[in-house]
Amino acid sequence: AKNEEEGKTSYRRYCPICEHSGHARICCPQLSQEQRKEYNDRCKDFKKLLEVFQEAASAPEPEKVKEIKETAALVATYRTVEVAMREHVREVIKRAGFDRLVVFSAAEEAAEAKVAADRAKAAEKAEKAAEAARTAAKKAAERKA
């Protein structure tokens, strides 16, 4: 509950179990053993998740960011890095066994789909360029022969 008095703002703890202020729900003397066990299990799970993040390798850094001069290319790189970080975090969460507890927004899913489509287009373009280079090299070799 928020208490405003003479321009000052303060907050009081309020327990939803006994409806008294002054202590949090976890400290309530009326908390059942089952509820207390649930808190303990959550604490164990949280510690496990922290350990997994501490042991996880860092996500890869983007290459040559300082060399990017065009705004569109910088934005595209930012989006790629953002999605890569999200994927990295998801993988860490999945390894810890908590993926069932995480819900990602439709906007995040859409952003990931766009980046995946952009990656696919870039890979296709690179493959076409490589094929053209191979064809040109082959024709050049045939002319010399």
C-alpha positions as CSV (number, residue, x, y, z in Angstrom):
1,A,0.0,0.0,0.0
2,K,1.3,3.4,-0.9
3,N,1.4,6.1,1.7
4,E,1.7,9.8,0.6
5,E,2.2,12.4,3.3
6,E,3.6,15.9,2.9
7,G,5.1,15.0,-0.6
8,K,6.9,11.9,0.7
9,T,6.2,8.5,-0.7
10,S,6.7,5.4,1.2
11,Y,5.6,1.8,0.8
12,R,4.4,-0.7,3.4
13,R,4.6,-4.4,3.2
14,Y,1.2,-6.0,3.1
15,C,0.6,-9.7,3.6
16,P,-2.2,-11.1,1.4
17,I,-2.6,-14.2,3.7
18,C,-3.3,-12.5,7.1
19,E,-4.0,-9.0,5.7
20,H,-1.6,-7.3,8.1
21,S,1.1,-4.9,7.1
22,G,4.7,-5.2,8.4
23,H,5.7,-8.5,6.8
24,A,5.8,-10.1,3.4
25,R,3.8,-13.2,2.5
26,I,6.8,-15.5,2.8
27,C,7.3,-14.3,6.5
28,C,3.6,-14.8,7.5
29,P,3.1,-17.1,10.4
30,Q,0.0,-18.4,8.8
31,L,1.8,-19.7,5.7
32,S,1.1,-23.4,5.3
33,Q,3.9,-26.0,5.0
34,E,2.9,-26.6,1.4
35,Q,3.3,-22.9,0.6
36,R,6.6,-22.8,2.4
37,K,7.8,-25.8,0.4
38,E,6.8,-24.1,-2.8
39,Y,8.9,-21.1,-1.8
40,N,11.9,-23.3,-1.0
41,D,11.5,-25.1,-4.3
42,R,11.4,-21.8,-6.2
43,C,14.5,-20.7,-4.4
44,K,16.3,-23.9,-5.4
45,D,15.1,-23.5,-9.0
46,F,16.3,-19.8,-9.1
47,K,19.7,-20.8,-7.7
48,K,19.9,-23.5,-10.4
49,L,19.0,-20.9,-13.1
50,L,21.7,-18.5,-11.8
51,E,24.3,-21.3,-11.8
52,V,23.4,-22.2,-15.4
53,F,23.7,-18.5,-16.5
54,Q,27.1,-18.1,-14.7
55,E,28.4,-21.2,-16.4
56,A,27.1,-20.4,-19.8
57,A,29.4,-19.1,-22.5
58,S,28.9,-15.5,-23.6
59,A,27.0,-14.9,-26.8
60,P,29.1,-14.2,-29.8
61,E,30.0,-10.5,-30.4
62,P,29.0,-9.0,-33.7
63,E,31.8,-8.6,-36.2
64,K,33.1,-5.3,-37.5
65,V,30.4,-3.1,-35.9
66,K,32.7,-0.1,-35.8
67,E,33.2,-0.3,-39.6
68,I,29.5,0.0,-40.3
69,K,28.7,3.5,-41.6
70,E,25.2,3.0,-43.0
71,T,22.3,3.4,-40.7
72,A,20.3,0.6,-42.3
73,A,23.2,-1.8,-42.0
74,L,23.7,-0.8,-38.3
75,V,20.0,-1.3,-37.6
76,A,20.1,-4.7,-39.3
77,T,23.2,-5.7,-37.3
78,Y,21.5,-4.5,-34.1
79,R,18.4,-6.6,-34.8
80,T,20.6,-9.6,-35.6
81,V,22.5,-9.2,-32.3
82,E,19.2,-8.7,-30.4
83,V,17.8,-12.0,-31.8
84,A,21.1,-13.8,-31.2
85,M,21.1,-12.7,-27.6
86,R,17.4,-13.8,-27.2
87,E,18.2,-17.2,-28.7
88,H,21.2,-17.5,-26.4
89,V,19.2,-16.7,-23.3
90,R,16.4,-19.1,-24.5
91,E,19.0,-21.9,-24.9
92,V,20.4,-21.3,-21.4
93,I,16.9,-21.3,-19.9
94,K,16.1,-24.5,-21.9
95,R,19.2,-26.2,-20.6
96,A,18.2,-25.3,-17.0
97,G,14.8,-26.9,-17.7
98,F,12.8,-23.7,-17.3
99,D,11.7,-23.2,-20.9
100,R,8.2,-24.3,-20.0
101,L,7.9,-21.3,-17.7
102,V,8.8,-18.6,-20.2
103,V,6.3,-17.0,-22.6
104,F,7.6,-14.8,-25.3
105,S,5.5,-12.0,-26.8
106,A,4.1,-12.1,-30.4
107,A,6.3,-9.1,-31.2
108,E,9.4,-11.0,-30.1
109,E,8.4,-14.0,-32.2
110,A,7.7,-11.7,-35.2
111,A,11.1,-10.0,-34.9
112,E,12.8,-13.4,-34.8
113,A,10.9,-14.5,-37.8
114,K,12.0,-11.4,-39.7
115,V,15.6,-11.8,-38.8
116,A,15.4,-15.5,-39.8
117,A,13.9,-14.5,-43.1
118,D,16.6,-11.9,-43.6
119,R,19.3,-14.5,-42.8
120,A,17.8,-16.9,-45.3
121,K,17.8,-14.2,-48.0
122,A,21.4,-13.3,-47.2
123,A,22.5,-16.9,-47.4
124,E,20.6,-17.4,-50.7
125,K,22.2,-14.2,-52.1
126,A,25.7,-15.4,-50.9
127,E,25.1,-18.8,-52.5
128,K,24.1,-17.2,-55.8
129,A,27.2,-15.0,-55.7
130,A,29.4,-18.0,-55.0
131,E,27.8,-19.9,-57.9
132,A,28.3,-17.0,-60.3
133,A,32.0,-16.8,-59.2
134,R,32.4,-20.5,-59.8
135,T,30.8,-20.2,-63.2
136,A,32.9,-17.2,-64.2
137,A,36.1,-19.0,-63.1
138,K,35.1,-22.1,-65.0
139,K,34.5,-20.0,-68.2
140,A,37.8,-18.3,-67.8
141,A,39.5,-21.6,-67.4
142,E,37.8,-22.9,-70.6
143,R,38.9,-19.8,-72.6
144,K,42.5,-20.3,-71.6
145,A,42.4,-23.9,-72.6
